[in-house]
Amino acid sequence: MAEVWEWDPSLYSGSAGYYARGRAAYPPSLAEAFVAELGLDGSGRLLDVGCGPGSLTLLLAGWFEEAVGLDADEDMLAEARQLSADCRWVLRRAEELPAGLGRFRLVTFAQSFHWFDREKVAAAVHGMLVPGGVCAHVHATTHEGAEGSVPRPEIAALVQEYLGPVRRAGRGTLPQGTASGESEIYRAAGFRGPRRFTVPGRVVTRTVDDVVAGVFSLSSSAPHLFGERRAEFEAGLRELLERASPAGVFTERLREIAVDLWMP
């Protein structure tokens, strides 16, 4: 494993098929808040950078003339294409922007910005916005709740038993977790703000299959990391969950979603 983490194509290898089921969907109220804050009316173009299987792209697409989802994981985009052929799905790394994609009314980063060369990507996006355009940084946690009946500490301990105590990410590790301090990055790229709006958290119900999918949807516990022990790990995870809830049903309260709007 690399001592200094660098992106590689294995980051979410094997996770795409688990993503839609394992992650809580963004609520309709998030789209409603975007519409109210930005006056969305079906005009202009949307670019969702690091779109994965299109979770946010598809939620917002109906409020634009064209919606473009960009991701470096081909399997994620294959999942997105199955959900909608109306959006434009682009297989590229964010570092390749502007990539001839044109200009946009709204560019979004939802649980993705920390994976990029942030200075380079923010500077590129700054030049891709139309007059009056906005860049939105979506702070959300969709794989787990702030509280609930899912035995999260026990799941984390099981993952560590198989993968070790240091967070894995692709072929490397993230001992300090993912990067923060994005506000300084945006300002250095020439953005003003942010203007923030929030959407309240909500309670979701999860089955054993949902929770298992959520674990495999994470870069830190992507299926490929377990190698030949993947089936063994999954069996142990299911046993843990069945002990925690013989009925196989869990509830969790999700954290609120905060969106920072950055203006060029």
C-alpha positions as CSV (number, residue, x, y, z in Angstrom):
1,M,0.0,0.0,0.0
2,A,1.2,3.5,-0.8
3,E,2.6,5.6,2.1
4,V,1.1,8.8,0.6
5,W,-2.5,8.4,-0.7
6,E,-3.1,9.0,-4.3
7,W,-6.3,8.3,-6.2
8,D,-6.5,5.1,-8.2
9,P,-9.3,3.4,-10.1
10,S,-9.8,0.7,-7.4
11,L,-11.2,3.3,-4.9
12,Y,-14.8,2.1,-5.2
13,S,-14.1,-1.2,-7.0
14,G,-17.0,-3.5,-6.6
15,S,-19.1,-0.9,-4.7
16,A,-21.3,0.4,-7.5
17,G,-23.9,-2.4,-7.3
18,Y,-24.3,-1.8,-3.5
19,Y,-24.5,2.0,-3.6
20,A,-28.1,2.7,-4.4
21,R,-29.4,0.2,-1.9
22,G,-26.8,0.9,0.8
23,R,-27.0,4.7,0.8
24,A,-30.0,6.6,1.9
25,A,-31.5,8.5,-1.0
26,Y,-31.3,12.3,-1.0
27,P,-34.8,13.5,0.0
28,P,-37.2,15.4,-2.3
29,S,-36.9,18.3,0.3
30,L,-33.3,18.8,-0.8
31,A,-34.4,19.4,-4.4
32,E,-37.1,21.7,-3.1
33,A,-34.6,23.7,-1.1
34,F,-32.3,24.1,-4.2
35,V,-35.2,25.3,-6.2
36,A,-36.2,27.9,-3.6
37,E,-32.6,29.1,-3.0
38,L,-31.6,29.4,-6.7
39,G,-34.9,30.0,-8.4
40,L,-34.5,26.9,-10.6
41,D,-37.0,27.0,-13.4
42,G,-35.9,24.4,-16.0
43,S,-33.4,26.5,-17.7
44,G,-29.6,26.2,-17.7
45,R,-27.3,23.2,-17.2
46,L,-26.3,21.1,-14.2
47,L,-22.9,19.4,-13.7
48,D,-22.6,16.9,-10.8
49,V,-18.9,16.2,-10.2
50,G,-18.2,12.8,-8.7
51,C,-21.8,11.8,-9.4
52,G,-21.4,8.1,-8.5
53,P,-24.6,6.3,-9.7
54,G,-26.4,9.7,-10.1
55,S,-27.9,10.0,-6.6
56,L,-28.0,13.8,-6.7
57,T,-27.9,14.3,-10.5
58,L,-31.2,12.5,-10.9
59,L,-32.8,14.4,-8.0
60,L,-32.0,17.7,-9.6
61,A,-32.1,16.9,-13.3
62,G,-35.7,17.9,-13.9
63,W,-35.0,21.5,-13.0
64,F,-32.5,22.0,-15.9
65,E,-32.4,21.8,-19.6
66,E,-29.5,19.3,-19.4
67,A,-28.0,17.4,-16.5
68,V,-24.4,16.1,-16.8
69,G,-23.0,13.6,-14.3
70,L,-19.2,13.1,-14.3
71,D,-17.4,10.3,-12.5
72,A,-14.1,8.3,-12.9
73,D,-15.7,5.0,-12.0
74,E,-17.2,3.2,-15.1
75,D,-19.3,0.8,-12.9
76,M,-20.9,3.8,-11.1
77,L,-21.8,5.3,-14.4
78,A,-23.2,2.0,-15.7
79,E,-25.6,2.0,-12.7
80,A,-26.5,5.6,-13.4
81,R,-27.3,4.8,-17.1
82,Q,-29.6,2.1,-16.0
83,L,-31.6,4.6,-13.9
84,S,-31.8,7.3,-16.6
85,A,-30.7,7.6,-20.2
86,D,-31.9,11.3,-20.3
87,C,-28.9,12.6,-18.4
88,R,-25.5,12.8,-20.0
89,W,-23.0,10.6,-18.1
90,V,-19.3,11.4,-18.6
91,L,-16.5,9.1,-17.7
92,R,-13.7,11.4,-16.7
93,R,-11.7,12.4,-13.6
94,A,-12.6,15.8,-12.1
95,E,-9.0,16.9,-12.7
96,E,-9.7,16.8,-16.5
97,L,-12.2,19.6,-16.3
98,P,-13.3,21.7,-18.1
99,A,-13.0,18.8,-20.6
100,G,-15.0,20.6,-23.3
101,L,-18.2,20.3,-21.3
102,G,-19.2,23.9,-21.6
103,R,-20.7,26.2,-19.0
104,F,-23.2,25.6,-16.3
105,R,-25.8,27.3,-14.1
106,L,-25.0,24.9,-11.2
107,V,-22.0,22.7,-10.4
108,T,-22.4,20.3,-7.5
109,F,-20.0,18.3,-5.3
110,A,-21.9,15.8,-3.1
111,Q,-19.6,13.7,-0.9
112,S,-17.0,13.9,-3.6
113,F,-14.8,17.0,-3.4
114,H,-12.3,15.5,-0.8
115,W,-11.2,12.8,-3.4
116,F,-9.9,15.4,-5.9
117,D,-7.0,17.6,-6.5
118,R,-9.2,20.3,-4.9
119,E,-7.2,23.4,-5.9
120,K,-7.1,22.3,-9.5
121,V,-10.8,21.3,-9.7
122,A,-12.1,24.3,-7.9
123,A,-10.2,26.6,-10.2
124,A,-11.6,24.8,-13.3
125,V,-15.1,24.9,-12.0
126,H,-14.8,28.6,-11.3
127,G,-14.3,29.2,-15.0
128,M,-17.2,26.9,-16.0
129,L,-20.1,28.8,-14.5
130,V,-22.3,31.1,-16.5
131,P,-22.9,34.6,-15.1
132,G,-25.0,34.2,-12.0
133,G,-24.0,30.5,-11.8
134,V,-23.3,28.8,-8.5
135,C,-21.1,26.0,-7.1
136,A,-22.8,23.9,-4.4
137,H,-20.9,21.8,-1.9
138,V,-23.3,19.3,-0.3
139,H,-22.4,18.1,3.2
140,A,-24.3,14.9,3.7
141,T,-23.8,11.4,5.3
142,T,-26.0,8.9,3.6
143,H,-24.4,5.6,4.6
144,E,-25.2,5.8,8.3
145,G,-27.3,7.8,10.8
146,A,-26.3,10.0,13.7
147,E,-28.1,7.6,16.0
148,G,-30.2,4.4,15.8
149,S,-30.3,0.7,16.3
150,V,-27.7,-0.3,13.7
151,P,-24.6,-1.6,15.7
152,R,-22.1,0.8,14.1
153,P,-19.2,0.3,16.6
154,E,-19.4,-3.4,16.2
155,I,-19.5,-3.2,12.4
156,A,-16.4,-0.9,12.5
157,A,-14.6,-3.3,14.8
158,L,-15.4,-6.2,12.4
159,V,-14.1,-4.2,9.4
160,Q,-10.9,-3.5,11.4
161,E,-10.5,-7.1,12.2
162,Y,-10.3,-7.9,8.5
163,L,-8.6,-4.7,7.1
164,G,-6.6,-3.4,10.0
165,P,-6.9,-0.3,12.2
166,V,-5.9,2.3,9.5
167,R,-8.6,3.4,7.1
168,R,-8.2,1.9,3.6
169,A,-8.8,3.7,0.4
170,G,-8.1,2.1,-3.0
171,R,-4.5,0.8,-2.9
172,G,-3.5,3.2,-0.2
173,T,-4.5,4.3,3.3
174,L,-5.9,7.5,5.0
175,P,-4.6,7.5,8.5
176,Q,-6.0,11.0,9.1
177,G,-9.2,10.5,7.1
178,T,-10.3,12.6,4.1
179,A,-9.2,16.2,3.6
180,S,-11.2,19.1,5.2
181,G,-10.8,22.8,5.0
182,E,-12.7,23.2,1.7
183,S,-13.7,26.8,2.4
184,E,-10.1,28.0,2.0
185,I,-9.8,26.1,-1.2
186,Y,-13.0,27.7,-2.7
187,R,-11.9,31.2,-1.7
188,A,-8.4,30.7,-3.1
189,A,-10.0,29.7,-6.4
190,G,-11.9,33.0,-6.5
191,F,-15.3,32.0,-5.0
192,R,-17.3,34.2,-2.6
193,G,-19.4,32.9,0.2
194,P,-20.7,30.6,1.3
195,R,-24.4,31.0,1.6
196,R,-25.7,28.0,3.5
197,F,-29.0,26.3,3.6
198,T,-29.9,23.1,5.5
199,V,-32.4,20.2,5.2
200,P,-33.4,18.4,8.4
201,G,-32.4,14.8,9.0
202,R,-35.0,12.1,8.9
203,V,-35.6,8.6,10.3
204,V,-35.0,5.7,7.9
205,T,-35.7,2.0,8.2
206,R,-33.0,-0.4,7.2
207,T,-33.0,-4.2,6.6
208,V,-30.0,-6.4,7.0
209,D,-29.4,-6.4,3.3
210,D,-29.5,-2.6,3.3
211,V,-26.9,-2.3,6.0
212,V,-24.6,-4.9,4.3
213,A,-24.9,-2.9,1.1
214,G,-24.1,0.3,3.0
215,V,-20.8,-1.2,4.3
216,F,-19.8,-2.4,0.8
217,S,-20.7,1.0,-0.7
218,L,-17.8,2.6,1.3
219,S,-14.3,3.2,-0.1
220,S,-13.0,2.1,3.3
221,S,-14.7,-1.3,3.1
222,A,-15.2,-1.8,-0.7
223,P,-15.6,-5.5,-1.7
224,H,-12.2,-5.7,-3.4
225,L,-10.3,-4.9,-0.1
226,F,-11.4,-8.2,1.5
227,G,-9.9,-10.3,-1.4
228,E,-10.6,-14.0,-0.9
229,R,-12.1,-13.3,2.6
230,R,-15.0,-11.2,1.3
231,A,-17.6,-14.0,1.7
232,E,-16.3,-14.8,5.1
233,F,-16.5,-11.1,6.2
234,E,-20.1,-10.8,4.8
235,A,-21.2,-13.9,6.7
236,G,-19.7,-12.5,9.9
237,L,-21.4,-9.1,9.3
238,R,-24.8,-10.8,8.7
239,E,-24.4,-12.8,11.9
240,L,-23.6,-9.7,13.8
241,L,-26.7,-7.9,12.4
242,E,-29.0,-10.8,13.0
243,R,-27.9,-10.9,16.7
244,A,-28.5,-7.2,17.0
245,S,-32.0,-7.5,15.5
246,P,-33.5,-11.0,15.1
247,A,-36.4,-9.3,13.2
248,G,-33.8,-8.0,10.7
249,V,-35.1,-4.4,10.9
250,F,-33.2,-1.3,12.1
251,T,-34.0,2.4,12.3
252,E,-31.6,5.3,12.1
253,R,-31.9,9.1,12.3
254,L,-29.9,10.7,9.5
255,R,-27.9,13.9,10.0
256,E,-29.1,17.1,8.5
257,I,-27.9,18.0,5.0
258,A,-26.0,21.3,4.7
259,V,-25.4,22.9,1.4
260,D,-22.8,25.7,0.9
261,L,-23.4,27.9,-2.1
262,W,-20.3,29.5,-3.6
263,M,-20.5,32.3,-6.1
264,P,-17.7,33.3,-8.5
